[in-house]
Amino acid sequence: MANIMEMTDRQYQRYEYGMVNVPATTLNFFADFFGVTTDYLLGRE
């Protein structure tokens, strides 16, 4: 996934472990990639 998003493995791991806040543009990318809503990714659905 880090390669697809053109970021380092370490940066992607920080997202996975909740060490940094995910920017809205990245959240939208994840939602589009996985075919879900941003609310689903945030656990609001």
N, CA, C and O atoms as a Tripos MOL2 file, in Angstrom:
@<TRIPOS>MOLECULE
protein
  180   179    45     0     0
PROTEIN
NO_CHARGES

@<TRIPOS>ATOM
      1 N           0.8250   -1.1870    0.0000 N.3       1 MET1
      2 CA          0.0000    0.0000    0.0000 C.3       1 MET1
      3 C           0.8720    1.2550    0.0000 C.2       1 MET1
      4 O           0.5420    2.2370   -0.6650 O.2       1 MET1
      5 N           1.9660    1.2310    0.7300 N.am      2 ALA2
      6 CA          2.8590    2.4000    0.7570 C.3       2 ALA2
      7 C           3.3750    2.7180   -0.6450 C.2       2 ALA2
      8 O           3.4760    3.8860   -1.0200 O.2       2 ALA2
      9 N           3.6980    1.6930   -1.4100 N.am      3 ASN3
     10 CA          4.1730    1.9240   -2.7870 C.3       3 ASN3
     11 C           3.0920    2.5430   -3.6450 C.2       3 ASN3
     12 O           3.3710    3.4470   -4.4330 O.2       3 ASN3
     13 N           1.8650    2.0750   -3.5080 N.am      4 ILE4
     14 CA          0.7430    2.6200   -4.2860 C.3       4 ILE4
     15 C           0.5430    4.0930   -3.9620 C.2       4 ILE4
     16 O           0.2450    4.9020   -4.8410 O.2       4 ILE4
     17 N           0.7130    4.4300   -2.6750 N.am      5 MET5
     18 CA          0.4890    5.8080   -2.2440 C.3       5 MET5
     19 C           1.7300    6.6790   -2.3850 C.2       5 MET5
     20 O           1.7050    7.8670   -2.0650 O.2       5 MET5
     21 N           2.8290    6.0730   -2.8720 N.am      6 GLU6
     22 CA          4.0840    6.7850   -3.0830 C.3       6 GLU6
     23 C           4.5890    7.4450   -1.8020 C.2       6 GLU6
     24 O           4.9050    8.6340   -1.7690 O.2       6 GLU6
     25 N           4.6520    6.6320   -0.7520 N.am      7 MET7
     26 CA          5.2050    7.0920    0.5210 C.3       7 MET7
     27 C           6.0890    5.9970    1.0840 C.2       7 MET7
     28 O           6.0820    4.8720    0.5850 O.2       7 MET7
     29 N           6.8420    6.3150    2.1100 N.am      8 THR8
     30 CA          7.7180    5.3190    2.7060 C.3       8 THR8
     31 C           6.8990    4.3280    3.5260 C.2       8 THR8
     32 O           5.7820    4.6200    3.9540 O.2       8 THR8
     33 N           7.4780    3.1600    3.7290 N.am      9 ASP9
     34 CA          6.8200    2.1630    4.5730 C.3       9 ASP9
     35 C           6.6060    2.7110    5.9770 C.2       9 ASP9
     36 O           5.5640    2.4790    6.5900 O.2       9 ASP9
     37 N           7.5890    3.4320    6.4780 N.am     10 ARG10
     38 CA          7.5050    3.9830    7.8370 C.3      10 ARG10
     39 C           6.3430    4.9600    7.9690 C.2      10 ARG10
     40 O           5.6160    4.9270    8.9620 O.2      10 ARG10
     41 N           6.1610    5.8300    6.9790 N.am     11 GLN11
     42 CA          5.0460    6.7870    7.0310 C.3      11 GLN11
     43 C           3.7170    6.0510    7.0240 C.2      11 GLN11
     44 O           2.8060    6.4020    7.7730 O.2      11 GLN11
     45 N           3.6040    5.0380    6.1860 N.am     12 TYR12
     46 CA          2.3670    4.2710    6.1420 C.3      12 TYR12
     47 C           2.1190    3.5640    7.4770 C.2      12 TYR12
     48 O           0.9780    3.4990    7.9350 O.2      12 TYR12
     49 N           3.1610    3.0390    8.1000 N.am     13 GLN13
     50 CA          3.0220    2.3910    9.4060 C.3      13 GLN13
     51 C           2.5100    3.3750   10.4540 C.2      13 GLN13
     52 O           1.7300    3.0030   11.3300 O.2      13 GLN13
     53 N           2.9390    4.6010   10.3660 N.am     14 ARG14
     54 CA          2.4540    5.6230   11.3090 C.3      14 ARG14
     55 C           0.9520    5.8210   11.1600 C.2      14 ARG14
     56 O           0.2520    6.0180   12.1530 O.2      14 ARG14
     57 N           0.4530    5.7700    9.9340 N.am     15 TYR15
     58 CA         -0.9930    5.8490    9.7140 C.3      15 TYR15
     59 C          -1.6880    4.6440   10.3390 C.2      15 TYR15
     60 O          -2.6800    4.7910   11.0530 O.2      15 TYR15
     61 N          -1.1590    3.4480   10.0650 N.am     16 GLU16
     62 CA         -1.7790    2.2250   10.5710 C.3      16 GLU16
     63 C          -1.8560    2.1980   12.0900 C.2      16 GLU16
     64 O          -2.8590    1.7670   12.6590 O.2      16 GLU16
     65 N          -0.8030    2.6550   12.7410 N.am     17 TYR17
     66 CA         -0.7450    2.5890   14.1980 C.3      17 TYR17
     67 C          -1.3550    3.8040   14.8880 C.2      17 TYR17
     68 O          -1.3390    3.8950   16.1150 O.2      17 TYR17
     69 N          -1.8920    4.7360   14.1040 N.am     18 GLY18
     70 CA         -2.5330    5.9070   14.6870 C.3      18 GLY18
     71 C          -1.5680    6.8860   15.3200 C.2      18 GLY18
     72 O          -1.9420    7.6280   16.2290 O.2      18 GLY18
     73 N          -0.3330    6.8960   14.8520 N.am     19 MET19
     74 CA          0.6800    7.7760   15.4240 C.3      19 MET19
     75 C           0.5840    9.2000   14.8680 C.2      19 MET19
     76 O           1.0870   10.1420   15.4800 O.2      19 MET19
     77 N          -0.0550    9.3520   13.7200 N.am     20 VAL20
     78 CA         -0.2560   10.6710   13.1120 C.3      20 VAL20
     79 C          -1.6950   10.7630   12.6180 C.2      20 VAL20
     80 O          -2.3400    9.7480   12.3590 O.2      20 VAL20
     81 N          -2.1830   11.9760   12.4930 N.am     21 ASN21
     82 CA         -3.5080   12.1770   11.9230 C.3      21 ASN21
     83 C          -3.4210   12.0450   10.4070 C.2      21 ASN21
     84 O          -2.5220   12.6010    9.7760 O.2      21 ASN21
     85 N          -4.3480   11.3170    9.8400 N.am     22 VAL22
     86 CA         -4.3760   11.1010    8.3970 C.3      22 VAL22
     87 C          -5.0130   12.3260    7.7340 C.2      22 VAL22
     88 O          -6.1220   12.7150    8.1010 O.2      22 VAL22
     89 N          -4.3280   12.9380    6.7650 N.am     23 PRO23
     90 CA         -4.9130   14.0820    6.0610 C.3      23 PRO23
     91 C          -6.1820   13.6740    5.3080 C.2      23 PRO23
     92 O          -6.3380   12.5180    4.9160 O.2      23 PRO23
     93 N          -7.0710   14.6240    5.1150 N.am     24 ALA24
     94 CA         -8.3380   14.3530    4.4420 C.3      24 ALA24
     95 C          -8.1200   13.7940    3.0390 C.2      24 ALA24
     96 O          -8.8720   12.9180    2.6100 O.2      24 ALA24
     97 N          -7.1270   14.2700    2.3260 N.am     25 THR25
     98 CA         -6.8840   13.7720    0.9710 C.3      25 THR25
     99 C          -6.4830   12.3000    0.9950 C.2      25 THR25
    100 O          -6.8730   11.5330    0.1150 O.2      25 THR25
    101 N          -5.7100   11.9120    1.9940 N.am     26 THR26
    102 CA         -5.3130   10.5080    2.1300 C.3      26 THR26
    103 C          -6.4990    9.6550    2.5260 C.2      26 THR26
    104 O          -6.6600    8.5390    2.0320 O.2      26 THR26
    105 N          -7.3300   10.1720    3.4110 N.am     27 LEU27
    106 CA         -8.5340    9.4580    3.8200 C.3      27 LEU27
    107 C          -9.4500    9.2300    2.6200 C.2      27 LEU27
    108 O         -10.0230    8.1510    2.4730 O.2      27 LEU27
    109 N          -9.5900   10.2330    1.7700 N.am     28 ASN28
    110 CA        -10.3940   10.0870    0.5550 C.3      28 ASN28
    111 C          -9.7850    9.0560   -0.3880 C.2      28 ASN28
    112 O         -10.5100    8.2830   -1.0140 O.2      28 ASN28
    113 N          -8.4630    9.0410   -0.4900 N.am     29 PHE29
    114 CA         -7.7930    8.0520   -1.3290 C.3      29 PHE29
    115 C          -8.1170    6.6420   -0.8430 C.2      29 PHE29
    116 O          -8.4720    5.7740   -1.6400 O.2      29 PHE29
    117 N          -7.9920    6.4120    0.4740 N.am     30 PHE30
    118 CA         -8.3010    5.0980    1.0440 C.3      30 PHE30
    119 C          -9.7500    4.7040    0.7570 C.2      30 PHE30
    120 O         -10.0240    3.5710    0.3630 O.2      30 PHE30
    121 N         -10.6620    5.6320    0.9540 N.am     31 ALA31
    122 CA        -12.0820    5.3450    0.7280 C.3      31 ALA31
    123 C         -12.3350    4.9540   -0.7240 C.2      31 ALA31
    124 O         -13.0420    3.9810   -0.9900 O.2      31 ALA31
    125 N         -11.7720    5.6930   -1.6500 N.am     32 ASP32
    126 CA        -11.9390    5.3680   -3.0730 C.3      32 ASP32
    127 C         -11.2790    4.0370   -3.4140 C.2      32 ASP32
    128 O         -11.8490    3.2280   -4.1460 O.2      32 ASP32
    129 N         -10.0970    3.8130   -2.8950 N.am     33 PHE33
    130 CA         -9.3500    2.5900   -3.1980 C.3      33 PHE33
    131 C         -10.1040    1.3480   -2.7360 C.2      33 PHE33
    132 O         -10.1830    0.3560   -3.4610 O.2      33 PHE33
    133 N         -10.6560    1.4070   -1.5290 N.am     34 PHE34
    134 CA        -11.3470    0.2480   -0.9680 C.3      34 PHE34
    135 C         -12.8420    0.2240   -1.2600 C.2      34 PHE34
    136 O         -13.5240   -0.7400   -0.9140 O.2      34 PHE34
    137 N         -13.3600    1.2770   -1.8950 N.am     35 GLY35
    138 CA        -14.7730    1.3100   -2.2520 C.3      35 GLY35
    139 C         -15.7020    1.4420   -1.0570 C.2      35 GLY35
    140 O         -16.7810    0.8510   -1.0350 O.2      35 GLY35
    141 N         -15.2840    2.2160   -0.0660 N.am     36 VAL36
    142 CA        -16.0950    2.4540    1.1230 C.3      36 VAL36
    143 C         -16.1850    3.9560    1.3610 C.2      36 VAL36
    144 O         -15.5510    4.7440    0.6600 O.2      36 VAL36
    145 N         -16.9770    4.3420    2.3540 N.am     37 THR37
    146 CA        -17.0930    5.7630    2.6820 C.3      37 THR37
    147 C         -16.0440    6.1450    3.7160 C.2      37 THR37
    148 O         -15.4870    5.2870    4.4000 O.2      37 THR37
    149 N         -15.7850    7.4340    3.8200 N.am     38 THR38
    150 CA        -14.8610    7.8970    4.8450 C.3      38 THR38
    151 C         -15.4410    7.6520    6.2380 C.2      38 THR38
    152 O         -14.6930    7.3790    7.1760 O.2      38 THR38
    153 N         -16.7470    7.7430    6.3820 N.am     39 ASP39
    154 CA        -17.3680    7.4260    7.6680 C.3      39 ASP39
    155 C         -17.0770    5.9900    8.0790 C.2      39 ASP39
    156 O         -16.8310    5.7200    9.2550 O.2      39 ASP39
    157 N         -17.1010    5.0820    7.1380 N.am     40 TYR40
    158 CA        -16.7820    3.6830    7.4440 C.3      40 TYR40
    159 C         -15.3420    3.5570    7.9400 C.2      40 TYR40
    160 O         -15.0760    2.8540    8.9140 O.2      40 TYR40
    161 N         -14.4220    4.2390    7.2690 N.am     41 LEU41
    162 CA        -13.0260    4.1680    7.6750 C.3      41 LEU41
    163 C         -12.8120    4.7540    9.0720 C.2      41 LEU41
    164 O         -11.9250    4.3230    9.8090 O.2      41 LEU41
    165 N         -13.6310    5.7310    9.4190 N.am     42 LEU42
    166 CA        -13.4990    6.3870   10.7230 C.3      42 LEU42
    167 C         -14.3110    5.6790   11.8120 C.2      42 LEU42
    168 O         -14.3070    6.1000   12.9680 O.2      42 LEU42
    169 N         -15.0010    4.6090   11.4380 N.am     43 GLY43
    170 CA        -15.7750    3.8590   12.4140 C.3      43 GLY43
    171 C         -17.0810    4.5150   12.8010 C.2      43 GLY43
    172 O         -17.6200    4.2400   13.8730 O.2      43 GLY43
    173 N         -17.5970    5.3750   11.9460 N.am     44 ARG44
    174 CA        -18.8400    6.0910   12.2500 C.3      44 ARG44
    175 C         -20.0480    5.4530   11.6070 C.2      44 ARG44
    176 O         -21.1630    5.9510   11.7660 O.2      44 ARG44
    177 N         -19.8580    4.3810   10.8960 N.am     45 GLU45
    178 CA        -20.9670    3.7530   10.1690 C.3      45 GLU45
    179 C         -21.2110    2.3660   10.6810 C.2      45 GLU45
    180 O         -22.1060    1.6770   10.1920 O.2      45 GLU45
@<TRIPOS>BOND
     1     1     2 1
     2     2     3 1
     3     3     4 2
     4     3     5 am
     5     5     6 1
     6     6     7 1
     7     7     8 2
     8     7     9 am
     9     9    10 1
    10    10    11 1
    11    11    12 2
    12    11    13 am
    13    13    14 1
    14    14    15 1
    15    15    16 2
    16    15    17 am
    17    17    18 1
    18    18    19 1
    19    19    20 2
    20    19    21 am
    21    21    22 1
    22    22    23 1
    23    23    24 2
    24    23    25 am
    25    25    26 1
    26    26    27 1
    27    27    28 2
    28    27    29 am
    29    29    30 1
    30    30    31 1
    31    31    32 2
    32    31    33 am
    33    33    34 1
    34    34    35 1
    35    35    36 2
    36    35    37 am
    37    37    38 1
    38    38    39 1
    39    39    40 2
    40    39    41 am
    41    41    42 1
    42    42    43 1
    43    43    44 2
    44    43    45 am
    45    45    46 1
    46    46    47 1
    47    47    48 2
    48    47    49 am
    49    49    50 1
    50    50    51 1
    51    51    52 2
    52    51    53 am
    53    53    54 1
    54    54    55 1
    55    55    56 2
    56    55    57 am
    57    57    58 1
    58    58    59 1
    59    59    60 2
    60    59    61 am
    61    61    62 1
    62    62    63 1
    63    63    64 2
    64    63    65 am
    65    65    66 1
    66    66    67 1
    67    67    68 2
    68    67    69 am
    69    69    70 1
    70    70    71 1
    71    71    72 2
    72    71    73 am
    73    73    74 1
    74    74    75 1
    75    75    76 2
    76    75    77 am
    77    77    78 1
    78    78    79 1
    79    79    80 2
    80    79    81 am
    81    81    82 1
    82    82    83 1
    83    83    84 2
    84    83    85 am
    85    85    86 1
    86    86    87 1
    87    87    88 2
    88    87    89 am
    89    89    90 1
    90    90    91 1
    91    91    92 2
    92    91    93 am
    93    93    94 1
    94    94    95 1
    95    95    96 2
    96    95    97 am
    97    97    98 1
    98    98    99 1
    99    99   100 2
   100    99   101 am
   101   101   102 1
   102   102   103 1
   103   103   104 2
   104   103   105 am
   105   105   106 1
   106   106   107 1
   107   107   108 2
   108   107   109 am
   109   109   110 1
   110   110   111 1
   111   111   112 2
   112   111   113 am
   113   113   114 1
   114   114   115 1
   115   115   116 2
   116   115   117 am
   117   117   118 1
   118   118   119 1
   119   119   120 2
   120   119   121 am
   121   121   122 1
   122   122   123 1
   123   123   124 2
   124   123   125 am
   125   125   126 1
   126   126   127 1
   127   127   128 2
   128   127   129 am
   129   129   130 1
   130   130   131 1
   131   131   132 2
   132   131   133 am
   133   133   134 1
   134   134   135 1
   135   135   136 2
   136   135   137 am
   137   137   138 1
   138   138   139 1
   139   139   140 2
   140   139   141 am
   141   141   142 1
   142   142   143 1
   143   143   144 2
   144   143   145 am
   145   145   146 1
   146   146   147 1
   147   147   148 2
   148   147   149 am
   149   149   150 1
   150   150   151 1
   151   151   152 2
   152   151   153 am
   153   153   154 1
   154   154   155 1
   155   155   156 2
   156   155   157 am
   157   157   158 1
   158   158   159 1
   159   159   160 2
   160   159   161 am
   161   161   162 1
   162   162   163 1
   163   163   164 2
   164   163   165 am
   165   165   166 1
   166   166   167 1
   167   167   168 2
   168   167   169 am
   169   169   170 1
   170   170   171 1
   171   171   172 2
   172   171   173 am
   173   173   174 1
   174   174   175 1
   175   175   176 2
   176   175   177 am
   177   177   178 1
   178   178   179 1
   179   179   180 2
@<TRIPOS>SUBSTRUCTURE
     1 MET1         2 RESIDUE 1 A MET
     2 ALA2         6 RESIDUE 1 A ALA
     3 ASN3        10 RESIDUE 1 A ASN
     4 ILE4        14 RESIDUE 1 A ILE
     5 MET5        18 RESIDUE 1 A MET
     6 GLU6        22 RESIDUE 1 A GLU
     7 MET7        26 RESIDUE 1 A MET
     8 THR8        30 RESIDUE 1 A THR
     9 ASP9        34 RESIDUE 1 A ASP
    10 ARG10       38 RESIDUE 1 A ARG
    11 GLN11       42 RESIDUE 1 A GLN
    12 TYR12       46 RESIDUE 1 A TYR
    13 GLN13       50 RESIDUE 1 A GLN
    14 ARG14       54 RESIDUE 1 A ARG
    15 TYR15       58 RESIDUE 1 A TYR
    16 GLU16       62 RESIDUE 1 A GLU
    17 TYR17       66 RESIDUE 1 A TYR
    18 GLY18       70 RESIDUE 1 A GLY
    19 MET19       74 RESIDUE 1 A MET
    20 VAL20       78 RESIDUE 1 A VAL
    21 ASN21       82 RESIDUE 1 A ASN
    22 VAL22       86 RESIDUE 1 A VAL
    23 PRO23       90 RESIDUE 1 A PRO
    24 ALA24       94 RESIDUE 1 A ALA
    25 THR25       98 RESIDUE 1 A THR
    26 THR26      102 RESIDUE 1 A THR
    27 LEU27      106 RESIDUE 1 A LEU
    28 ASN28      110 RESIDUE 1 A ASN
    29 PHE29      114 RESIDUE 1 A PHE
    30 PHE30      118 RESIDUE 1 A PHE
    31 ALA31      122 RESIDUE 1 A ALA
    32 ASP32      126 RESIDUE 1 A ASP
    33 PHE33      130 RESIDUE 1 A PHE
    34 PHE34      134 RESIDUE 1 A PHE
    35 GLY35      138 RESIDUE 1 A GLY
    36 VAL36      142 RESIDUE 1 A VAL
    37 THR37      146 RESIDUE 1 A THR
    38 THR38      150 RESIDUE 1 A THR
    39 ASP39      154 RESIDUE 1 A ASP
    40 TYR40      158 RESIDUE 1 A TYR
    41 LEU41      162 RESIDUE 1 A LEU
    42 LEU42      166 RESIDUE 1 A LEU
    43 GLY43      170 RESIDUE 1 A GLY
    44 ARG44      174 RESIDUE 1 A ARG
    45 GLU45      178 RESIDUE 1 A GLU
